[in-house]
Structures are given as structure tokens and as C-alpha cells.
Amino acid sequence: MNDSLNYSREPEDRDSFTRKLDRAYGMFARPYDIGVKMLPVWKTWLKRAIPHIKGPRVLEVSFGTGFLLTQYAGEFDTDGIDYNEKMVAVASDNLERKGIAARLRQGNVEALPYEHDTFDCIVNTMAFSGYPDGHRAMSELHRVLKPGGRLVIIDVEFPADRNRLGMGATRIWAALGDLIRDLGKLLHECGFDYTEEEIGGFGTVHLYVATKRY
Ligand SMILES: C[S@@+](CC[C@H](N)C(=O)[O-])C[C@H]1O[C@@H](n2cnc3c(N)ncnc32)[C@H](O)[C@@H]1O
């Protein structure tokens, strides 16, 4: 499909990739929280997920400091999981301050601590490109979703029209450590039907609304 595009190679040592990223998030959890709250464009992107979230049971994977959770978690029976302990702590504070209940815990997308077919919806924003093994992560999301359940992903990809600003922006995302993947292909291979929309960043920020096929 997009063979001419220069998608990222996945790291051979997944554990050290994840540990390195985790150290960075550990140092930057508080500044990240302030950044998200103060950056209108980031919040606008994340909020595009909200109309697609359906309950009753919702899981947000890699919620970071929990900005998006504060926007919807109170309306559903919500769980959240993130690898970084500090992110979990900051998000828990943010939810508590707003009086919003959700079950948050630390954990890895590659081994989600939930039964098969548990959730009606999974939300995942600006995080998938930080997972070292796309197939493994996507298969886990698929496993814990109910058949017919919905996966809402926002992440970075090449712009469909290959515009120069977007192509440049994608290279910058990649230089910052993001793994740029053909997410549509991955969704299809892992058992999802999906729609895709470019929502910002010169066509580099994509919203995928996917349904578990089987
Ligand atoms: C760029 S932040 C995005 C946070 C939030 N979703 C947002 O859109 O602002 C990426 C998040 O992914 C989490 N993360 C990274 N690797 C992970 C993994 N293997 N399993 C679960 N979460 C992970 C990080 O701890 C971090 O909170």
C-alpha cells in the first residue's frame, strides 16, 4: 500500500527501548502535565477521540497525565493503564481533584492484566508510536476488546497527500523517537475494520476508529 514511505524499523531490544522511554517520562511527568494543559492544539487533538468513545466499559491505555480521562471517564465504567509510575500518580491526582472515579494502574500494553473480551472501547492517544512491537501491542488491544468493540487511536503517521510540511513533520516526530508505522495495515492484520481521518499537524496526526472484527 504505502511501500514508498519510510516506515520506522522496530528496535531489536524491546525491553531496553521501553525502559529508556520510561526514564524520560519519569523525569518529565510534571512538565508534561503542564504542557498538555497549556497547549490548546494538543488538547484539541485528544478531544477528537471523545465522540467515538462508547461504554459501558472503557479502557484507556497510556493515559499519560490523564487529561483525556478527565474529559470523559466520569461518564463510563473506566479503567486506565500506563507504564510509567509517575504518570499514574499525576493522573490519579488530576482525577481526584475533579472528583472523577476510574481504576488506574501501572502496566505494559504488551501484557495487559485483563481477561479476554472485557472492554466495549479502548482509547489510545499519542502513545502507540512509543511501543517497540506494534504487532504485539495491537494484538493485546484486540484481545481485551469485546467482539464488535471499538478501538479509538490517535497517533502520528505520514500525510496521505505527502505534503512537504507534513512529510517534514513526520521526520521530526521520528527524530524525537516515535516509531512511524502503517497503522491502517497493522489494524487490518490484527483483526480490525477501521476508518481513518487526518486531524492536524499538517496531516500527520491521524484518528483511527476501529471495530474488532472477530
Ligand atoms: C506521549 S505520552 C501520551 C500520553 C497521553 N495519552 C496523551 O495523549 O497526552 C505516552 C504515554 O505512553 C506510556 N507508555 C509508553 N510505553 C508504554 C507501554 N509499553 N505500555 C503502556 N504505556 C506506555 C508512557 O508512560 C506515556 O504516559
The ligand as a Tripos MOL2 file, in Angstrom:
@<TRIPOS>MOLECULE
LIG
   27    29     1     0     0
SMALL
NO_CHARGES

@<TRIPOS>ATOM
      1 C1          3.3340   10.7890   24.7400 C.3       1 LIG1
      2 S1          2.5940   10.1040   26.1770 S.3       1 LIG1
      3 C2          0.8850   10.2450   25.7550 C.3       1 LIG1
      4 C3          0.0210   10.4710   26.9490 C.3       1 LIG1
      5 C4         -1.4420   10.7960   26.6650 C.3       1 LIG1
      6 N1         -2.1390    9.6650   26.0920 N.3       1 LIG1
      7 C5         -1.5680   11.9920   25.7440 C.2       1 LIG1
      8 O1         -2.0970   11.8350   24.6470 O.co2     1 LIG1
      9 O2         -1.1300   13.0850   26.1310 O.co2     1 LIG1
     10 C6          2.9080    8.3720   26.0070 C.3       1 LIG1
     11 C7          2.4860    7.5480   27.2230 C.3       1 LIG1
     12 O3          2.6580    6.1720   26.8870 O.3       1 LIG1
     13 C8          3.1090    5.4880   28.0490 C.3       1 LIG1
     14 N2          3.7570    4.2390   27.6250 N.ar      1 LIG1
     15 C9          4.9380    4.1050   26.9850 C.ar      1 LIG1
     16 N3          5.2260    2.8210   26.7780 N.ar      1 LIG1
     17 C10         4.2020    2.1000   27.3040 C.ar      1 LIG1
     18 C11         3.9190    0.7060   27.4040 C.ar      1 LIG1
     19 N4          4.7660   -0.2020   26.9280 N.pl3     1 LIG1
     20 N5          2.7750    0.3260   27.9920 N.ar      1 LIG1
     21 C12         1.8990    1.2500   28.4840 C.ar      1 LIG1
     22 N6          2.1230    2.5810   28.4210 N.ar      1 LIG1
     23 C13         3.2620    3.0080   27.8410 C.ar      1 LIG1
     24 C14         4.0570    6.4770   28.6970 C.3       1 LIG1
     25 O4          4.2980    6.1740   30.0540 O.3       1 LIG1
     26 C15         3.3160    7.7920   28.4860 C.3       1 LIG1
     27 O5          2.4720    8.0860   29.5640 O.3       1 LIG1
@<TRIPOS>BOND
     1     1     2 1
     2     2     3 1
     3     2    10 1
     4     3     4 1
     5     4     5 1
     6     5     6 1
     7     5     7 1
     8     7     8 2
     9     7     9 1
    10    10    11 1
    11    11    12 1
    12    11    26 1
    13    12    13 1
    14    13    14 1
    15    13    24 1
    16    14    15 ar
    17    14    23 ar
    18    15    16 ar
    19    16    17 ar
    20    17    18 ar
    21    17    23 ar
    22    18    19 1
    23    18    20 ar
    24    20    21 ar
    25    21    22 ar
    26    22    23 ar
    27    24    25 1
    28    24    26 1
    29    26    27 1
@<TRIPOS>SUBSTRUCTURE
     1 LIG1         1 GROUP 0 **** ****
